[in-house]
Amino acid sequence: MDTTLRESYGVRWSVAGKRHRKTFQLFALADGFRAELVTATHAGEPFNISTGLPDRHEPKASSVGWYDFAVQFADAQ
């Protein structure tokens, strides 16, 4: 049994008074994520209050509705 402890690296930030935290296995990943947050802040990008992430990190809604997607999927089968 492997009982070695792995180091983890966390990034903590707050948006509109709500605290957020994300943990990474590698320092480089944590530092890169932190750099993205700082860059978005300096660029004046809006942040989502509930997720704490810049709006560009949010998935965009598809222009195809669920019914049209289902019809296309059925046609492809």
N, C-alpha and C positions, 0 to 999 in steps of 0.2 A: 504494500500500500504506500502510495506516494504522499507523504505528509509535509512536503515542502510548501512554504507559504509563497505565494506569488505577490509581487508588488503590484499595486494598481495606482493610477494617477487620476485624480479628480479635477474637474473644472466646476467651479461654482460661480453663479452670477444671479442677478435679480432683475426682474422686469416689473415695473409698476408696483414695487414693494413685495412681489412674490418671489421667493427663492427657488432656484433650480440647481440641479447637480447632475453631472454626467461623469461616469467612470470609464477609463480606458485601460487596457493592458499595457500599452507602451507609452512612454513619455512623449514620443514624437507625435502620436495621434492626439493626445491631450493638448499638446502645444499647438498643433495645427487647428484643432477645433477652437481653441481660445483665440487664435489669430483671426479666424473667420468671424468670431463674435466682435472682436475689436474693430476689424475692417468694416463690418456692417454698421457698427456704432458711429465710426468716423465718417462714413458715407451718408449717415442720416437715414438709413433704411428703417422702416417700421418693423417692430417686433410683435409677434403674437403673444398676447398676455397669458393665455392659458398654457401654451407650450414653452414659451420663453425663447423661441427660436426666431430668427429673422424670417419675414414673410416669404422670402425666396426659397426657404427650406421646406415650405409647406407644399404638399402634393397639389397639383392643379386638377381641377375637375375636368373630366373628359367631356368633349363636345358631343359624344355619342351617348344617348340615354340607355338605360338598362334594357328596355324592351327592344330597341334597335340592335343592341349588342347581341341579345339572345336570338333574334331572328337571323342575324349574320352568322352566329355560331351554328345554329341549326342548319342553315343553308350550306355551310362549309362541311358539315358532317355528311 
